[in-house]
Amino acid sequence: MTDAQRALTGQVRYVHGNLLTLVRPSGHLWEAAKDECWTASPQERASLTPRGAVRVISTSAPARRGGSEVDTAD
């Protein structure tokens, strides 16, 4: 499930009426209102595994190689 209030995805550990207790792979627990959560997308679910987290988090472009050099000589 994804919690809109915290922008976190976790697995449902407990359900207490309208309150969900969610858990991250690290063991981090938090509570969220059921109506503030939705079923995680495939990409969000992939972030729950160490291998997937690297793939999801690493969305920036690779560093440029051989960029312009600055001449500092006077």
N, C-alpha and C positions, 0 to 999 in steps of 0.2 A: 504494500500500500504506500501511497505517497501522501504526505501531510502538507497541505497548502500553507499552513501557518509557519512551518519551519523549513519548508523546501527540502525535506528529508524523505528518503525511501527506506522502509524497513518491513520486516515480517511481523504479522500480528501475533502477539504472544498471548494476550488476554482480551476478552470483550466483556465490558461491564456496562450494560445498557447502551447508551450513546457514546461511551468513552472506550477508546481502544488503547491498549498498551502495545507499543511497537518496539522492535529491537533491531539494531544494526548488527552486522557481523562482528563488530568490535565488542559487543555486549552492551553498548549504550542503550538504555531504556528511556522512553518518554511516553507521555499520554497525549492523545489527540481526540478531538470530537469526531465522531463517525462522519458527520455531514461536512467536515472540512478535509476529508480524505477521498481518494479515488484509487482504483486499481492501477497499479504501476504499469507503465508501458514496457515493451521488451528492453528498451535501452535503460530504463530506470531499474528494471530487475537485474540487468547485467551488472549494474553498479554495486550489487550486493555481493559480488564475488571479487576477490583480489585481482584476478586477471581482467575481469570486466571493468573494474574501477579504473585501471590504468588506461583502458581503451576509451572510456567515457570522459575521464578527466582530462586526458591529453588531447584537447581539441585545438590547441594553438598550432600555427604553422611551424615547421622545423626552422631552426636558426639558419640564417643565410650564411653561406660560405664565400670567402673571398670578396667581401663587401669593399666599398671604396676606402682607400687609405687616406689619412689626413697627413699632409706634410707639415711638420712642426719646426722645420729648420728655418733660421732667420737669414 
